[in-house]
């Protein structure tokens, strides 16, 4: 009860005027959520790059290096989108996240299929010995399914924030273009009043 009261006091109030620009039950603006996404993305990328450099393990050759370069460029486009409030620069990272969501959902579906039907062709992914019991295969598939499910739920939130930021940045750009500009011209001729 004390924790709930503490959260209520420290959370910003719920926004009811423009809910399309808010996330986390209407309490966090999508720009703030985008900042969090940028920080977590680059923290994870830096962690992976350090591991990549220290271990010097290239599993897939040039494809892996190309994928890492593209991933870095998509992250940079995300920073550009945030700094310049550009909806266009959100698109590469958004498409990357949509592709990742599809891959994560496929992994989750394979796990669920193995839980339901442990003798399918994907079942060897969840055990190492041919004589493994069916219940052991199902348990391993269930444990494995938790990871892509969690990742999928996080990706859905990230994609929702990216779509909301896209709309927010587009609406801001439209508002700037439609804002009436008042021009006052003062004709001043020296010596004549």
Order of alpha helices (4+ residues) and beta strands (2+ residues): alpha-beta-beta-alpha-alpha-alpha-alpha
